[in-house]
Amino acid sequence: MIVAFSVTPLGVGEEVGEYVADAVRVVRESGLPNRTDAMFTTLEGEWHEVMDVVRRAVAAVEERAPRVSLVLKADIRPGVTDGITSKVDTVERHLARD
């Protein structure tokens, strides 16, 4: 399973990087394959592992923000591993043909 999610603190002002870092820290410490970009953090693992990390990432932000927004998209595909890398590699392979 691959999950792309974004945790945004609300009610803390415009500078949210410090709060987002709390969430990303939880993801990175999980040991699951992950990537973070400007909009989302992508995480790969089994359902219970991934959802537990998302829950803990939200909780980390909740500790310091009065309100939290969560956006989540999931690709549930049993038996697939390393999808974070292989999906991007497939697109890059097609782009290289041009």
C-alpha positions as CSV (number, residue, x, y, z in Angstrom):
1,M,0.0,0.0,0.0
2,I,1.2,3.5,-0.9
3,V,-0.2,6.5,0.9
4,A,0.4,10.1,0.0
5,F,-0.7,12.4,2.8
6,S,-0.4,16.0,4.0
7,V,-0.8,17.2,7.5
8,T,-1.4,20.9,7.9
9,P,-1.7,22.7,11.3
10,L,-4.4,25.3,11.4
11,G,-4.6,28.3,13.7
12,V,-0.8,28.7,14.0
13,G,-0.1,31.4,11.5
14,E,1.5,31.2,8.0
15,E,4.8,29.6,9.0
16,V,4.0,25.9,9.4
17,G,7.3,24.2,8.5
18,E,8.2,23.5,12.1
19,Y,4.9,21.7,12.7
20,V,5.1,19.8,9.4
21,A,8.6,18.7,10.4
22,D,7.2,17.1,13.5
23,A,4.9,15.0,11.3
24,V,7.7,14.1,8.9
25,R,10.0,13.1,11.7
26,V,7.4,10.5,12.8
27,V,7.4,9.2,9.2
28,R,11.1,9.0,8.9
29,E,11.5,7.3,12.3
30,S,9.0,4.6,11.3
31,G,11.6,2.9,9.1
32,L,9.0,2.5,6.3
33,P,10.0,3.6,2.8
34,N,9.0,7.3,2.4
35,R,9.6,10.5,0.4
36,T,8.6,14.0,1.2
37,D,8.1,16.8,-1.3
38,A,6.7,20.3,-1.2
39,M,3.1,19.1,-1.0
40,F,2.9,15.5,0.3
41,T,4.7,12.8,2.2
42,T,4.5,9.4,0.5
43,L,4.7,6.3,2.6
44,E,4.7,2.6,1.7
45,G,3.9,-0.5,3.8
46,E,1.1,-2.7,5.1
47,W,-2.3,-1.2,5.9
48,H,-1.8,-1.3,9.7
49,E,1.7,0.0,9.5
50,V,1.0,2.9,7.2
51,M,-2.2,4.0,9.0
52,D,-0.5,3.8,12.4
53,V,2.3,6.2,11.1
54,V,-0.3,8.6,9.6
55,R,-2.2,8.6,12.9
56,R,1.0,9.3,14.9
57,A,2.1,12.0,12.4
58,V,-1.3,13.8,12.9
59,A,-1.0,13.4,16.7
60,A,2.5,15.0,16.6
61,V,1.0,18.1,15.0
62,E,-2.1,18.0,17.2
63,E,0.2,18.3,20.3
64,R,1.0,21.9,19.2
65,A,-1.8,23.1,16.9
66,P,-5.4,23.8,17.9
67,R,-6.7,22.2,14.6
68,V,-5.2,19.9,12.0
69,S,-6.1,19.2,8.4
70,L,-5.3,15.8,6.9
71,V,-5.4,15.0,3.1
72,L,-4.8,11.4,2.3
73,K,-4.7,9.3,-1.0
74,A,-4.0,5.6,-1.0
75,D,-3.1,3.0,-3.6
76,I,-4.1,-0.3,-2.1
77,R,-2.5,-3.0,-4.2
78,P,-1.6,-6.2,-2.2
79,G,1.6,-7.9,-3.1
80,V,3.3,-4.9,-4.6
81,T,6.5,-3.7,-3.0
82,D,8.8,-0.8,-3.8
83,G,6.0,1.0,-5.6
84,I,7.3,4.4,-4.5
85,T,10.3,3.8,-6.7
86,S,8.9,1.5,-9.4
87,K,6.0,3.8,-10.3
88,V,8.3,6.8,-10.9
89,D,10.8,4.6,-12.8
90,T,8.1,3.5,-15.2
91,V,7.2,7.1,-16.0
92,E,10.8,8.1,-16.4
93,R,11.4,5.2,-18.8
94,H,8.5,6.4,-20.9
95,L,9.8,10.0,-20.9
96,A,13.3,8.8,-21.9
97,R,11.8,7.4,-25.2
98,D,10.8,10.8,-26.3
